[in-house]
Amino acid sequence: MYWVYILESEIYKKYYIGQTEDLEARLERHNKGRNISTRAYVPWKLKWWKEFGTRSEAVKMETRLKSIKKRDNIEKFVLQNNFRGIAQSG
């Protein structure tokens, strides 16, 4: 299984969209600063996630989400697509 997810920086209120095979481990890596593109905005909270059967499906959704450029539109997507709550690893 593959996951597409949206993270929000708790301090800077920025969003990050990604996909992974292991959502919990990926969130941990983001919050430990092991990702160059998210390191400066730690800590991150999980805003939305969805599971997919194949990586191809996950990549398509990730690409679709990354095409959303405005913060308001990302927030609208989260609200309209079964906001999953805030979950943290650990």
PDB file with one MODEL, atoms N, CA, C and O in Angstrom:
MODEL        1
ATOM      1  N   MET A   1       0.827  -1.181   0.000  1.00  0.00           N
ATOM      2  CA  MET A   1       0.000   0.000   0.000  1.00  0.00           C
ATOM      3  C   MET A   1       0.877   1.251   0.000  1.00  0.00           C
ATOM      4  O   MET A   1       1.994   1.259   0.516  1.00  0.00           O
ATOM      5  N   TYR A   2       0.334   2.293  -0.591  1.00  0.00           N
ATOM      6  CA  TYR A   2       1.023   3.574  -0.667  1.00  0.00           C
ATOM      7  C   TYR A   2       0.099   4.653  -0.124  1.00  0.00           C
ATOM      8  O   TYR A   2      -1.124   4.551  -0.214  1.00  0.00           O
ATOM      9  N   TRP A   3       0.701   5.672   0.430  1.00  0.00           N
ATOM     10  CA  TRP A   3      -0.045   6.760   1.049  1.00  0.00           C
ATOM     11  C   TRP A   3       0.310   8.087   0.395  1.00  0.00           C
ATOM     12  O   TRP A   3       1.472   8.349   0.083  1.00  0.00           O
ATOM     13  N   VAL A   4      -0.697   8.911   0.193  1.00  0.00           N
ATOM     14  CA  VAL A   4      -0.491  10.303  -0.190  1.00  0.00           C
ATOM     15  C   VAL A   4      -0.886  11.105   1.040  1.00  0.00           C
ATOM     16  O   VAL A   4      -1.872  10.786   1.704  1.00  0.00           O
ATOM     17  N   TYR A   5      -0.122  12.140   1.340  1.00  0.00           N
ATOM     18  CA  TYR A   5      -0.370  12.873   2.577  1.00  0.00           C
ATOM     19  C   TYR A   5      -0.128  14.368   2.400  1.00  0.00           C
ATOM     20  O   TYR A   5       0.600  14.806   1.510  1.00  0.00           O
ATOM     21  N   ILE A   6      -0.763  15.127   3.278  1.00  0.00           N
ATOM     22  CA  ILE A   6      -0.539  16.566   3.365  1.00  0.00           C
ATOM     23  C   ILE A   6      -0.099  16.858   4.791  1.00  0.00           C
ATOM     24  O   ILE A   6      -0.779  16.508   5.755  1.00  0.00           O
ATOM     25  N   LEU A   7       1.055  17.507   4.902  1.00  0.00           N
ATOM     26  CA  LEU A   7       1.566  17.944   6.199  1.00  0.00           C
ATOM     27  C   LEU A   7       1.404  19.453   6.309  1.00  0.00           C
ATOM     28  O   LEU A   7       1.402  20.169   5.307  1.00  0.00           O
ATOM     29  N   GLU A   8       1.268  19.923   7.545  1.00  0.00           N
ATOM     30  CA  GLU A   8       1.260  21.361   7.795  1.00  0.00           C
ATOM     31  C   GLU A   8       2.313  21.664   8.851  1.00  0.00           C
ATOM     32  O   GLU A   8       2.370  21.007   9.891  1.00  0.00           O
ATOM     33  N   SER A   9       3.141  22.659   8.577  1.00  0.00           N
ATOM     34  CA  SER A   9       4.127  23.106   9.558  1.00  0.00           C
ATOM     35  C   SER A   9       3.385  23.794  10.691  1.00  0.00           C
ATOM     36  O   SER A   9       2.643  24.749  10.464  1.00  0.00           O
ATOM     37  N   GLU A  10       3.584  23.307  11.913  1.00  0.00           N
ATOM     38  CA  GLU A  10       2.866  23.857  13.059  1.00  0.00           C
ATOM     39  C   GLU A  10       3.244  25.310  13.335  1.00  0.00           C
ATOM     40  O   GLU A  10       2.406  26.076  13.809  1.00  0.00           O
ATOM     41  N   ILE A  11       4.457  25.698  13.055  1.00  0.00           N
ATOM     42  CA  ILE A  11       4.917  27.062  13.337  1.00  0.00           C
ATOM     43  C   ILE A  11       4.724  27.983  12.139  1.00  0.00           C
ATOM     44  O   ILE A  11       4.213  29.094  12.283  1.00  0.00           O
ATOM     45  N   TYR A  12       5.128  27.528  10.966  1.00  0.00           N
ATOM     46  CA  TYR A  12       5.147  28.392   9.787  1.00  0.00           C
ATOM     47  C   TYR A  12       3.895  28.307   8.930  1.00  0.00           C
ATOM     48  O   TYR A  12       3.733  29.095   7.999  1.00  0.00           O
ATOM     49  N   LYS A  13       3.012  27.372   9.224  1.00  0.00           N
ATOM     50  CA  LYS A  13       1.728  27.209   8.523  1.00  0.00           C
ATOM     51  C   LYS A  13       1.909  26.973   7.020  1.00  0.00           C
ATOM     52  O   LYS A  13       1.095  27.413   6.208  1.00  0.00           O
ATOM     53  N   LYS A  14       2.978  26.278   6.669  1.00  0.00           N
ATOM     54  CA  LYS A  14       3.208  25.876   5.281  1.00  0.00           C
ATOM     55  C   LYS A  14       2.714  24.456   5.106  1.00  0.00           C
ATOM     56  O   LYS A  14       2.626  23.694   6.068  1.00  0.00           O
ATOM     57  N   TYR A  15       2.390  24.101   3.858  1.00  0.00           N
ATOM     58  CA  TYR A  15       1.960  22.748   3.544  1.00  0.00           C
ATOM     59  C   TYR A  15       3.038  22.017   2.770  1.00  0.00           C
ATOM     60  O   TYR A  15       3.821  22.619   2.034  1.00  0.00           O
ATOM     61  N   TYR A  16       3.061  20.707   2.953  1.00  0.00           N
ATOM     62  CA  TYR A  16       3.931  19.829   2.174  1.00  0.00           C
ATOM     63  C   TYR A  16       3.091  18.634   1.743  1.00  0.00           C
ATOM     64  O   TYR A  16       2.346  18.072   2.545  1.00  0.00           O
ATOM     65  N   ILE A  17       3.211  18.248   0.481  1.00  0.00           N
ATOM     66  CA  ILE A  17       2.456  17.120  -0.075  1.00  0.00           C
ATOM     67  C   ILE A  17       3.454  16.066  -0.529  1.00  0.00           C
ATOM     68  O   ILE A  17       4.440  16.379  -1.196  1.00  0.00           O
ATOM     69  N   GLY A  18       3.192  14.813  -0.164  1.00  0.00           N
ATOM     70  CA  GLY A  18       4.098  13.745  -0.555  1.00  0.00           C
ATOM     71  C   GLY A  18       3.391  12.405  -0.629  1.00  0.00           C
ATOM     72  O   GLY A  18       2.187  12.305  -0.387  1.00  0.00           O
ATOM     73  N   GLN A  19       4.159  11.370  -0.968  1.00  0.00           N
ATOM     74  CA  GLN A  19       3.642   9.998  -1.008  1.00  0.00           C
ATOM     75  C   GLN A  19       4.721   9.064  -0.502  1.00  0.00           C
ATOM     76  O   GLN A  19       5.916   9.331  -0.633  1.00  0.00           O
ATOM     77  N   THR A  20       4.272   7.956   0.081  1.00  0.00           N
ATOM     78  CA  THR A  20       5.210   7.030   0.715  1.00  0.00           C
ATOM     79  C   THR A  20       4.582   5.657   0.878  1.00  0.00           C
ATOM     80  O   THR A  20       3.367   5.501   0.754  1.00  0.00           O
ATOM     81  N   GLU A  21       5.415   4.663   1.157  1.00  0.00           N
ATOM     82  CA  GLU A  21       4.932   3.322   1.501  1.00  0.00           C
ATOM     83  C   GLU A  21       4.690   3.188   2.995  1.00  0.00           C
ATOM     84  O   GLU A  21       3.876   2.369   3.420  1.00  0.00           O
ATOM     85  N   ASP A  22       5.392   3.990   3.802  1.00  0.00           N
ATOM     86  CA  ASP A  22       5.297   3.889   5.261  1.00  0.00           C
ATOM     87  C   ASP A  22       5.036   5.281   5.834  1.00  0.00           C
ATOM     88  O   ASP A  22       5.967   6.050   6.074  1.00  0.00           O
ATOM     89  N   LEU A  23       3.771   5.589   6.049  1.00  0.00           N
ATOM     90  CA  LEU A  23       3.366   6.930   6.464  1.00  0.00           C
ATOM     91  C   LEU A  23       3.952   7.324   7.817  1.00  0.00           C
ATOM     92  O   LEU A  23       4.437   8.445   7.975  1.00  0.00           O
ATOM     93  N   GLU A  24       3.915   6.434   8.777  1.00  0.00           N
ATOM     94  CA  GLU A  24       4.415   6.755  10.115  1.00  0.00           C
ATOM     95  C   GLU A  24       5.915   7.056  10.089  1.00  0.00           C
ATOM     96  O   GLU A  24       6.365   8.033  10.688  1.00  0.00           O
ATOM     97  N   ALA A  25       6.680   6.222   9.401  1.00  0.00           N
ATOM     98  CA  ALA A  25       8.129   6.430   9.315  1.00  0.00           C
ATOM     99  C   ALA A  25       8.442   7.716   8.547  1.00  0.00           C
ATOM    100  O   ALA A  25       9.381   8.435   8.886  1.00  0.00           O
ATOM    101  N   ARG A  26       7.655   7.996   7.519  1.00  0.00           N
ATOM    102  CA  ARG A  26       7.896   9.204   6.716  1.00  0.00           C
ATOM    103  C   ARG A  26       7.651  10.463   7.550  1.00  0.00           C
ATOM    104  O   ARG A  26       8.432  11.412   7.478  1.00  0.00           O
ATOM    105  N   LEU A  27       6.580  10.480   8.335  1.00  0.00           N
ATOM    106  CA  LEU A  27       6.290  11.622   9.190  1.00  0.00           C
ATOM    107  C   LEU A  27       7.419  11.820  10.207  1.00  0.00           C
ATOM    108  O   LEU A  27       7.825  12.947  10.487  1.00  0.00           O
ATOM    109  N   GLU A  28       7.908  10.729  10.743  1.00  0.00           N
ATOM    110  CA  GLU A  28       9.021  10.803  11.687  1.00  0.00           C
ATOM    111  C   GLU A  28      10.260  11.409  11.037  1.00  0.00           C
ATOM    112  O   GLU A  28      10.936  12.244  11.638  1.00  0.00           O
ATOM    113  N   ARG A  29      10.560  10.984   9.796  1.00  0.00           N
ATOM    114  CA  ARG A  29      11.724  11.540   9.085  1.00  0.00           C
ATOM    115  C   ARG A  29      11.558  13.039   8.863  1.00  0.00           C
ATOM    116  O   ARG A  29      12.507  13.805   9.033  1.00  0.00           O
ATOM    117  N   HIS A  30      10.352  13.457   8.483  1.00  0.00           N
ATOM    118  CA  HIS A  30      10.111  14.897   8.301  1.00  0.00           C
ATOM    119  C   HIS A  30      10.368  15.644   9.602  1.00  0.00           C
ATOM    120  O   HIS A  30      11.034  16.680   9.594  1.00  0.00           O
ATOM    121  N   ASN A  31       9.858  15.145  10.707  1.00  0.00           N
ATOM    122  CA  ASN A  31       9.966  15.844  11.980  1.00  0.00           C
ATOM    123  C   ASN A  31      11.354  15.771  12.611  1.00  0.00           C
ATOM    124  O   ASN A  31      11.663  16.545  13.517  1.00  0.00           O
ATOM    125  N   LYS A  32      12.184  14.854  12.142  1.00  0.00           N
ATOM    126  CA  LYS A  32      13.573  14.788  12.619  1.00  0.00           C
ATOM    127  C   LYS A  32      14.517  15.571  11.710  1.00  0.00           C
ATOM    128  O   LYS A  32      15.733  15.552  11.906  1.00  0.00           O
ATOM    129  N   GLY A  33      13.955  16.261  10.715  1.00  0.00           N
ATOM    130  CA  GLY A  33      14.768  17.093   9.828  1.00  0.00           C
ATOM    131  C   GLY A  33      15.563  16.319   8.804  1.00  0.00           C
ATOM    132  O   GLY A  33      16.580  16.814   8.318  1.00  0.00           O
ATOM    133  N   ARG A  34      15.131  15.117   8.462  1.00  0.00           N
ATOM    134  CA  ARG A  34      15.871  14.283   7.509  1.00  0.00           C
ATOM    135  C   ARG A  34      15.454  14.508   6.062  1.00  0.00           C
ATOM    136  O   ARG A  34      15.912  13.792   5.172  1.00  0.00           O
ATOM    137  N   ASN A  35      14.596  15.486   5.812  1.00  0.00           N
ATOM    138  CA  ASN A  35      14.188  15.820   4.458  1.00  0.00           C
ATOM    139  C   ASN A  35      14.599  17.265   4.210  1.00  0.00           C
ATOM    140  O   ASN A  35      14.148  18.169   4.913  1.00  0.00           O
ATOM    141  N   ILE A  36      15.443  17.484   3.227  1.00  0.00           N
ATOM    142  CA  ILE A  36      15.983  18.817   2.959  1.00  0.00           C
ATOM    143  C   ILE A  36      14.884  19.849   2.730  1.00  0.00           C
ATOM    144  O   ILE A  36      14.976  20.971   3.230  1.00  0.00           O
ATOM    145  N   SER A  37      13.854  19.486   1.984  1.00  0.00           N
ATOM    146  CA  SER A  37      12.826  20.472   1.639  1.00  0.00           C
ATOM    147  C   SER A  37      11.874  20.802   2.780  1.00  0.00           C
ATOM    148  O   SER A  37      11.145  21.790   2.691  1.00  0.00           O
ATOM    149  N   THR A  38      11.855  20.013   3.847  1.00  0.00           N
ATOM    150  CA  THR A  38      10.956  20.299   4.967  1.00  0.00           C
ATOM    151  C   THR A  38      11.688  20.618   6.265  1.00  0.00           C
ATOM    152  O   THR A  38      11.061  21.018   7.246  1.00  0.00           O
ATOM    153  N   ARG A  39      12.971  20.451   6.282  1.00  0.00           N
ATOM    154  CA  ARG A  39      13.780  20.607   7.501  1.00  0.00           C
ATOM    155  C   ARG A  39      13.566  21.949   8.198  1.00  0.00           C
ATOM    156  O   ARG A  39      13.482  21.995   9.426  1.00  0.00           O
ATOM    157  N   ALA A  40      13.478  23.028   7.448  1.00  0.00           N
ATOM    158  CA  ALA A  40      13.393  24.368   8.034  1.00  0.00           C
ATOM    159  C   ALA A  40      12.051  24.654   8.703  1.00  0.00           C
ATOM    160  O   ALA A  40      11.916  25.645   9.421  1.00  0.00           O
ATOM    161  N   TYR A  41      11.068  23.800   8.474  1.00  0.00           N
ATOM    162  CA  TYR A  41       9.707  24.102   8.945  1.00  0.00           C
ATOM    163  C   TYR A  41       9.188  23.124   9.998  1.00  0.00           C
ATOM    164  O   TYR A  41       7.984  23.060  10.244  1.00  0.00           O
ATOM    165  N   VAL A  42      10.080  22.371  10.615  1.00  0.00           N
ATOM    166  CA  VAL A  42       9.723  21.417  11.678  1.00  0.00           C
ATOM    167  C   VAL A  42       9.134  22.198  12.855  1.00  0.00           C
ATOM    168  O   VAL A  42       9.597  23.308  13.115  1.00  0.00           O
ATOM    169  N   PRO A  43       8.171  21.696  13.555  1.00  0.00           N
ATOM    170  CA  PRO A  43       7.521  20.387  13.450  1.00  0.00           C
ATOM    171  C   PRO A  43       6.348  20.393  12.480  1.00  0.00           C
ATOM    172  O   PRO A  43       5.739  21.428  12.210  1.00  0.00           O
ATOM    173  N   TRP A  44       6.054  19.204  11.964  1.00  0.00           N
ATOM    174  CA  TRP A  44       4.965  18.989  11.013  1.00  0.00           C
ATOM    175  C   TRP A  44       3.855  18.185  11.670  1.00  0.00           C
ATOM    176  O   TRP A  44       4.108  17.330  12.519  1.00  0.00           O
ATOM    177  N   LYS A  45       2.625  18.469  11.269  1.00  0.00           N
ATOM    178  CA  LYS A  45       1.499  17.638  11.689  1.00  0.00           C
ATOM    179  C   LYS A  45       0.802  17.123  10.432  1.00  0.00           C
ATOM    180  O   LYS A  45       0.762  17.795   9.402  1.00  0.00           O
ATOM    181  N   LEU A  46       0.271  15.951  10.542  1.00  0.00           N
ATOM    182  CA  LEU A  46      -0.424  15.303   9.443  1.00  0.00           C
ATOM    183  C   LEU A  46      -1.832  15.874   9.355  1.00  0.00           C
ATOM    184  O   LEU A  46      -2.614  15.769  10.300  1.00  0.00           O
ATOM    185  N   LYS A  47      -2.153  16.482   8.210  1.00  0.00           N
ATOM    186  CA  LYS A  47      -3.470  17.098   8.021  1.00  0.00           C
ATOM    187  C   LYS A  47      -4.444  16.182   7.285  1.00  0.00           C
ATOM    188  O   LYS A  47      -5.638  16.166   7.583  1.00  0.00           O
ATOM    189  N   TRP A  48      -3.924  15.417   6.317  1.00  0.00           N
ATOM    190  CA  TRP A  48      -4.787  14.580   5.498  1.00  0.00           C
ATOM    191  C   TRP A  48      -3.953  13.445   4.932  1.00  0.00           C
ATOM    192  O   TRP A  48      -2.768  13.620   4.648  1.00  0.00           O
ATOM    193  N   TRP A  49      -4.569  12.283   4.769  1.00  0.00           N
ATOM    194  CA  TRP A  49      -3.874  11.166   4.124  1.00  0.00           C
ATOM    195  C   TRP A  49      -4.888  10.233   3.490  1.00  0.00           C
ATOM    196  O   TRP A  49      -6.047  10.164   3.900  1.00  0.00           O
ATOM    197  N   LYS A  50      -4.423   9.523   2.489  1.00  0.00           N
ATOM    198  CA  LYS A  50      -5.272   8.549   1.804  1.00  0.00           C
ATOM    199  C   LYS A  50      -4.395   7.401   1.330  1.00  0.00           C
ATOM    200  O   LYS A  50      -3.275   7.609   0.863  1.00  0.00           O
ATOM    201  N   GLU A  51      -4.918   6.193   1.454  1.00  0.00           N
ATOM    202  CA  GLU A  51      -4.191   4.989   1.060  1.00  0.00           C
ATOM    203  C   GLU A  51      -4.560   4.609  -0.378  1.00  0.00           C
ATOM    204  O   GLU A  51      -5.709   4.756  -0.795  1.00  0.00           O
ATOM    205  N   PHE A  52      -3.565   4.118  -1.126  1.00  0.00           N
ATOM    206  CA  PHE A  52      -3.765   3.672  -2.502  1.00  0.00           C
ATOM    207  C   PHE A  52      -3.151   2.284  -2.660  1.00  0.00           C
ATOM    208  O   PHE A  52      -2.197   1.929  -1.968  1.00  0.00           O
ATOM    209  N   GLY A  53      -3.708   1.516  -3.571  1.00  0.00           N
ATOM    210  CA  GLY A  53      -3.246   0.159  -3.802  1.00  0.00           C
ATOM    211  C   GLY A  53      -1.937   0.063  -4.556  1.00  0.00           C
ATOM    212  O   GLY A  53      -1.188  -0.900  -4.388  1.00  0.00           O
ATOM    213  N   THR A  54      -1.651   1.067  -5.398  1.00  0.00           N
ATOM    214  CA  THR A  54      -0.418   1.031  -6.190  1.00  0.00           C
ATOM    215  C   THR A  54       0.314   2.367  -6.096  1.00  0.00           C
ATOM    216  O   THR A  54      -0.279   3.405  -5.801  1.00  0.00           O
ATOM    217  N   ARG A  55       1.596   2.310  -6.351  1.00  0.00           N
ATOM    218  CA  ARG A  55       2.378   3.547  -6.343  1.00  0.00           C
ATOM    219  C   ARG A  55       1.926   4.459  -7.470  1.00  0.00           C
ATOM    220  O   ARG A  55       1.909   5.679  -7.306  1.00  0.00           O
ATOM    221  N   SER A  56       1.565   3.898  -8.594  1.00  0.00           N
ATOM    222  CA  SER A  56       1.097   4.690  -9.727  1.00  0.00           C
ATOM    223  C   SER A  56      -0.110   5.544  -9.346  1.00  0.00           C
ATOM    224  O   SER A  56      -0.175   6.724  -9.689  1.00  0.00           O
ATOM    225  N   GLU A  57      -1.063   4.946  -8.639  1.00  0.00           N
ATOM    226  CA  GLU A  57      -2.247   5.697  -8.191  1.00  0.00           C
ATOM    227  C   GLU A  57      -1.854   6.807  -7.221  1.00  0.00           C
ATOM    228  O   GLU A  57      -2.374   7.920  -7.292  1.00  0.00           O
ATOM    229  N   ALA A  58      -0.937   6.494  -6.322  1.00  0.00           N
ATOM    230  CA  ALA A  58      -0.488   7.473  -5.332  1.00  0.00           C
ATOM    231  C   ALA A  58       0.222   8.646  -6.002  1.00  0.00           C
ATOM    232  O   ALA A  58      -0.002   9.801  -5.641  1.00  0.00           O
ATOM    233  N   VAL A  59       1.072   8.350  -6.971  1.00  0.00           N
ATOM    234  CA  VAL A  59       1.802   9.407  -7.678  1.00  0.00           C
ATOM    235  C   VAL A  59       0.829  10.307  -8.438  1.00  0.00           C
ATOM    236  O   VAL A  59       1.015  11.523  -8.478  1.00  0.00           O
ATOM    237  N   LYS A  60      -0.193   9.727  -9.034  1.00  0.00           N
ATOM    238  CA  LYS A  60      -1.202  10.542  -9.741  1.00  0.00           C
ATOM    239  C   LYS A  60      -1.897  11.500  -8.786  1.00  0.00           C
ATOM    240  O   LYS A  60      -2.095  12.669  -9.116  1.00  0.00           O
ATOM    241  N   MET A  61      -2.270  11.014  -7.606  1.00  0.00           N
ATOM    242  CA  MET A  61      -2.927  11.877  -6.631  1.00  0.00           C
ATOM    243  C   MET A  61      -1.960  12.932  -6.103  1.00  0.00           C
ATOM    244  O   MET A  61      -2.335  14.094  -5.942  1.00  0.00           O
ATOM    245  N   GLU A  62      -0.733  12.536  -5.836  1.00  0.00           N
ATOM    246  CA  GLU A  62       0.266  13.497  -5.363  1.00  0.00           C
ATOM    247  C   GLU A  62       0.443  14.621  -6.393  1.00  0.00           C
ATOM    248  O   GLU A  62       0.486  15.796  -6.029  1.00  0.00           O
ATOM    249  N   THR A  63       0.544  14.265  -7.653  1.00  0.00           N
ATOM    250  CA  THR A  63       0.698  15.252  -8.719  1.00  0.00           C
ATOM    251  C   THR A  63      -0.509  16.178  -8.770  1.00  0.00           C
ATOM    252  O   THR A  63      -0.365  17.391  -8.926  1.00  0.00           O
ATOM    253  N   ARG A  64      -1.690  15.606  -8.638  1.00  0.00           N
ATOM    254  CA  ARG A  64      -2.925  16.408  -8.636  1.00  0.00           C
ATOM    255  C   ARG A  64      -2.912  17.405  -7.473  1.00  0.00           C
ATOM    256  O   ARG A  64      -3.229  18.580  -7.654  1.00  0.00           O
ATOM    257  N   LEU A  65      -2.550  16.934  -6.295  1.00  0.00           N
ATOM    258  CA  LEU A  65      -2.523  17.817  -5.131  1.00  0.00           C
ATOM    259  C   LEU A  65      -1.454  18.899  -5.255  1.00  0.00           C
ATOM    260  O   LEU A  65      -1.672  20.044  -4.859  1.00  0.00           O
ATOM    261  N   LYS A  66      -0.308  18.534  -5.801  1.00  0.00           N
ATOM    262  CA  LYS A  66       0.767  19.516  -5.954  1.00  0.00           C
ATOM    263  C   LYS A  66       0.430  20.585  -6.982  1.00  0.00           C
ATOM    264  O   LYS A  66       1.069  21.636  -7.017  1.00  0.00           O
ATOM    265  N   SER A  67      -0.564  20.326  -7.814  1.00  0.00           N
ATOM    266  CA  SER A  67      -0.994  21.343  -8.778  1.00  0.00           C
ATOM    267  C   SER A  67      -1.861  22.415  -8.113  1.00  0.00           C
ATOM    268  O   SER A  67      -2.120  23.461  -8.709  1.00  0.00           O
ATOM    269  N   ILE A  68      -2.303  22.160  -6.895  1.00  0.00           N
ATOM    270  CA  ILE A  68      -3.080  23.149  -6.139  1.00  0.00           C
ATOM    271  C   ILE A  68      -2.086  24.117  -5.516  1.00  0.00           C
ATOM    272  O   ILE A  68      -1.330  23.737  -4.622  1.00  0.00           O
ATOM    273  N   LYS A  69      -2.077  25.340  -5.968  1.00  0.00           N
ATOM    274  CA  LYS A  69      -1.040  26.285  -5.552  1.00  0.00           C
ATOM    275  C   LYS A  69      -1.442  27.170  -4.371  1.00  0.00           C
ATOM    276  O   LYS A  69      -0.579  27.604  -3.608  1.00  0.00           O
ATOM    277  N   LYS A  70      -2.712  27.438  -4.212  1.00  0.00           N
ATOM    278  CA  LYS A  70      -3.125  28.363  -3.161  1.00  0.00           C
ATOM    279  C   LYS A  70      -3.454  27.627  -1.870  1.00  0.00           C
ATOM    280  O   LYS A  70      -4.102  26.581  -1.883  1.00  0.00           O
ATOM    281  N   ARG A  71      -3.002  28.186  -0.768  1.00  0.00           N
ATOM    282  CA  ARG A  71      -3.257  27.611   0.555  1.00  0.00           C
ATOM    283  C   ARG A  71      -4.745  27.396   0.788  1.00  0.00           C
ATOM    284  O   ARG A  71      -5.152  26.343   1.278  1.00  0.00           O
ATOM    285  N   ASP A  72      -5.557  28.388   0.440  1.00  0.00           N
ATOM    286  CA  ASP A  72      -7.005  28.279   0.637  1.00  0.00           C
ATOM    287  C   ASP A  72      -7.578  27.073  -0.106  1.00  0.00           C
ATOM    288  O   ASP A  72      -8.483  26.406   0.395  1.00  0.00           O
ATOM    289  N   ASN A  73      -7.054  26.796  -1.290  1.00  0.00           N
ATOM    290  CA  ASN A  73      -7.563  25.669  -2.068  1.00  0.00           C
ATOM    291  C   ASN A  73      -7.124  24.326  -1.484  1.00  0.00           C
ATOM    292  O   ASN A  73      -7.856  23.341  -1.577  1.00  0.00           O
ATOM    293  N   ILE A  74      -5.946  24.284  -0.889  1.00  0.00           N
ATOM    294  CA  ILE A  74      -5.510  23.060  -0.211  1.00  0.00           C
ATOM    295  C   ILE A  74      -6.403  22.810   1.003  1.00  0.00           C
ATOM    296  O   ILE A  74      -6.842  21.685   1.237  1.00  0.00           O
ATOM    297  N   GLU A  75      -6.666  23.863   1.770  1.00  0.00           N
ATOM    298  CA  GLU A  75      -7.535  23.725   2.936  1.00  0.00           C
ATOM    299  C   GLU A  75      -8.947  23.296   2.528  1.00  0.00           C
ATOM    300  O   GLU A  75      -9.577  22.483   3.206  1.00  0.00           O
ATOM    301  N   LYS A  76      -9.427  23.840   1.435  1.00  0.00           N
ATOM    302  CA  LYS A  76     -10.750  23.472   0.917  1.00  0.00           C
ATOM    303  C   LYS A  76     -10.772  21.992   0.523  1.00  0.00           C
ATOM    304  O   LYS A  76     -11.735  21.283   0.814  1.00  0.00           O
ATOM    305  N   PHE A  77      -9.704  21.533  -0.139  1.00  0.00           N
ATOM    306  CA  PHE A  77      -9.600  20.125  -0.511  1.00  0.00           C
ATOM    307  C   PHE A  77      -9.667  19.238   0.721  1.00  0.00           C
ATOM    308  O   PHE A  77     -10.402  18.251   0.739  1.00  0.00           O
ATOM    309  N   VAL A  78      -8.902  19.584   1.753  1.00  0.00           N
ATOM    310  CA  VAL A  78      -8.874  18.784   2.979  1.00  0.00           C
ATOM    311  C   VAL A  78     -10.265  18.691   3.589  1.00  0.00           C
ATOM    312  O   VAL A  78     -10.696  17.611   3.991  1.00  0.00           O
ATOM    313  N   LEU A  79     -10.960  19.805   3.659  1.00  0.00           N
ATOM    314  CA  LEU A  79     -12.297  19.818   4.248  1.00  0.00           C
ATOM    315  C   LEU A  79     -13.314  19.034   3.419  1.00  0.00           C
ATOM    316  O   LEU A  79     -14.203  18.387   3.973  1.00  0.00           O
ATOM    317  N   GLN A  80     -13.185  19.093   2.111  1.00  0.00           N
ATOM    318  CA  GLN A  80     -14.147  18.430   1.229  1.00  0.00           C
ATOM    319  C   GLN A  80     -13.845  16.953   0.999  1.00  0.00           C
ATOM    320  O   GLN A  80     -14.675  16.229   0.450  1.00  0.00           O
ATOM    321  N   ASN A  81     -12.685  16.510   1.406  1.00  0.00           N
ATOM    322  CA  ASN A  81     -12.276  15.134   1.124  1.00  0.00           C
ATOM    323  C   ASN A  81     -11.957  14.361   2.393  1.00  0.00           C
ATOM    324  O   ASN A  81     -10.871  13.802   2.546  1.00  0.00           O
ATOM    325  N   ASN A  82     -12.908  14.343   3.280  1.00  0.00           N
ATOM    326  CA  ASN A  82     -12.809  13.535   4.497  1.00  0.00           C
ATOM    327  C   ASN A  82     -11.555  13.821   5.299  1.00  0.00           C
ATOM    328  O   ASN A  82     -10.685  12.964   5.453  1.00  0.00           O
ATOM    329  N   PHE A  83     -11.478  15.044   5.806  1.00  0.00           N
ATOM    330  CA  PHE A  83     -10.391  15.426   6.706  1.00  0.00           C
ATOM    331  C   PHE A  83     -10.163  14.295   7.691  1.00  0.00           C
ATOM    332  O   PHE A  83     -11.108  13.850   8.342  1.00  0.00           O
ATOM    333  N   ARG A  84      -8.956  13.828   7.816  1.00  0.00           N
ATOM    334  CA  ARG A  84      -8.656  12.638   8.592  1.00  0.00           C
ATOM    335  C   ARG A  84      -8.265  12.933  10.037  1.00  0.00           C
ATOM    336  O   ARG A  84      -7.979  12.010  10.800  1.00  0.00           O
ATOM    337  N   GLY A  85      -8.250  14.199  10.419  1.00  0.00           N
ATOM    338  CA  GLY A  85      -7.846  14.523  11.784  1.00  0.00           C
ATOM    339  C   GLY A  85      -6.350  14.687  11.873  1.00  0.00           C
ATOM    340  O   GLY A  85      -5.630  14.537  10.885  1.00  0.00           O
ATOM    341  N   ILE A  86      -5.905  14.988  13.034  1.00  0.00           N
ATOM    342  CA  ILE A  86      -4.471  15.199  13.248  1.00  0.00           C
ATOM    343  C   ILE A  86      -3.908  13.957  13.928  1.00  0.00           C
ATOM    344  O   ILE A  86      -4.366  13.569  15.003  1.00  0.00           O
ATOM    345  N   ALA A  87      -2.933  13.349  13.311  1.00  0.00           N
ATOM    346  CA  ALA A  87      -2.302  12.156  13.879  1.00  0.00           C
ATOM    347  C   ALA A  87      -0.804  12.373  13.890  1.00  0.00           C
ATOM    348  O   ALA A  87      -0.248  12.984  12.977  1.00  0.00           O
ATOM    349  N   GLN A  88      -0.172  11.885  14.895  1.00  0.00           N
ATOM    350  CA  GLN A  88       1.281  12.008  14.991  1.00  0.00           C
ATOM    351  C   GLN A  88       1.864  10.613  15.218  1.00  0.00           C
ATOM    352  O   GLN A  88       1.238   9.764  15.852  1.00  0.00           O
ATOM    353  N   SER A  89       3.042  10.394  14.707  1.00  0.00           N
ATOM    354  CA  SER A  89       3.688   9.114  14.953  1.00  0.00           C
ATOM    355  C   SER A  89       4.198   9.061  16.385  1.00  0.00           C
ATOM    356  O   SER A  89       4.408  10.095  17.020  1.00  0.00           O
ATOM    357  N   GLY A  90       4.393   7.860  16.882  1.00  0.00           N
ATOM    358  CA  GLY A  90       4.975   7.718  18.200  1.00  0.00           C
ATOM    359  C   GLY A  90       3.937   7.494  19.209  1.00  0.00           C
ATOM    360  O   GLY A  90       4.246   7.350  20.392  1.00  0.00           O
TER     361      GLY A  90
ENDMDL
END
